[in-house]
Amino acid sequence: MKEKNWLTWLTVLALVVGFAAMGASVWLSAQAAKQTQRNSQLAGQLYQASLTSSSEASSVKKRLDKLASDNSSLKKKNSRLAKENRALKEANPDLPAAGAAAGLNVWETEKKSGQLQLEIDNQTRQAVSDLLVLAVAASGRVTLSGLPSYFPVGGAKPRYFYRKEVAIGKTEGSLTGAYAGSNLVCLFADASGVYWFKGNRGKIEKIGSQAHFKKLEESPLPVKKTKKKKKQTSKKAEKQSSKKKAE
């Protein structure tokens, strides 16, 4: 009897342990399934994140490549502009001096007793010399090459203002004689001794050395071409006279 009870208890205990084991196994299986689902979700999230990161990385790379291309293009443009600037400076070595000379301005202020009063504003940052202001009866732009046509040889003496030295800043003057001319042009030398012509529209032209510049008492125009023509005509006259003598 006791042995049967013992066996019954053992059987019950085995059944309890078996059910417990089965329950634990089911629970562990459920937990494992949940963990597998979590891992799958996490893997999916990581995959999406990697895709996003890859897309962003690709976008960033494209931007960097574009910036690099733009920088390369800008470097080429800057290099080209630098070459062009050097070429301009080499082709126009007088540009800085001409820019400084452009700072000399002359304009009329009023008329007194038939004479035109002038104001000279020297903003060249240096004293200038041999300033000659001429009144030109012109309707358009007056250039250095076209200046002789307004003052023919043997014609009327032009109205002018001359000053040997002009300091920095503003000074006043007046044209000689009655005012006859609707435009003012000026000729002057900078501190380095280079002579310049400034037309009635503000254009600056280089005259050159003092050999190309004649004071008004000698000639109203600093133009060498007129002098050359005179020499040529005199040579032709000498040749013609020599031919006549030979005949």
ABEGO torsion letter per residue (X at the ends): XAAAAAAAAAAAAAAAAAAAAAAAAAAAAAAAAAAAAAAAAAAAAAAAAAAAAAAAAAAAAAAAAAAAAAAAAAAAAAAAAAAAAAAAAAABAAAAAAAAAAABBBBBABBBGGBBBBBBBBAAGBBBBGBBBBBBBBABBBBAAAAAAABBBGBBBBBBBBBABBBBEBBBBBBBEBBBEABBBBBBBBAAGBBBBBBAAGBBBBAEBAAABBBAAABABBBAAAAAAAAAAAAAAAAAAAAAAAX
